[in-house]
Amino acid sequence: MNNIQLVVFDIAGTTVRDRGDVADAFIAAFRAADVEIPVDEVKKVMGWRKMDAIRQLLDRFLPAVSFDRESLIEEIHDRFIKHMTSFYRQDPELRPLPHAEEIFSHLHHKGIKVALNTGFTRTIADAILHRLHWDNGAGYVDSVICSDEVPEGRPSPYMINRLIQRLNIPSAGNVLKVGDTEVDVEEGRNAGCGIVVGITTGAYTRQQLQEYRPDHIIDSLEELIPIIEKA
């Protein structure tokens, strides 16, 4: 029997195409609060729970000044959620990344469960799942968990731990985690996943991912098949 019993995929940039739309929404939300954030800095915090990402960027680009910082974080976060929810409900070009649905089917055929986790809130994730018909028992994924449904987002292991419990997986050693950012890799490591894979289809380049030493770096989801078969 294959050692891998669950594959946990990130969403934007890993299984769902992201043309920079998430970063653009971040920049626009900050700009509305009169804070300019360079796109390269925004890419560095992709994958984090969005409240945490906003806090990090404010600490870097708007250090200690006299105002209600938490209110500003909530204001920017609310603006980002509204923008991304609307975007994903309407974007005519929203689609899975190549081979995503094919891989989901292949894994299920092999008796391996499929889960999604994300730094998005449930509101945004549901907009994506509904548009792609990955919800309502469509059979593509076995479970989805979002960063606002656990005590801490990435790189903490809460989301993966919850999925392991929910799907009755024997241990984290039976899990493969794949994502496109630093914190995806760190999340997999912190959860004790048997295999941690970085993918170059999202926010981070191969060179950037190499710094965090995932077990594998792939350029396409179809490259997961031989990795899992050798596990």
Buried (B, 14 or more C-beta within 10 A) or exposed (E): EEEBBBBBBBBBBBBBBBEEBBBBBBBBBBEEBEBEBEEEBBBBBBBBBBBBBBBBBBEEEBEEEEEEBEEBBEBBBEBBBBBBBEBBBEBEEBEBBEBBBEBBEBBBEBEBBBBBBBBBBBBBBBBBBEBBEBBEEEEBBBBBBBBBBBEEBBBBBBBBBBBBEBBEBEEBEBBBBBBBBBBBBBBBBBBBBBBBBBBBBBBBEEEBBEEBEBBBBBEEBBBBBEBBEEB
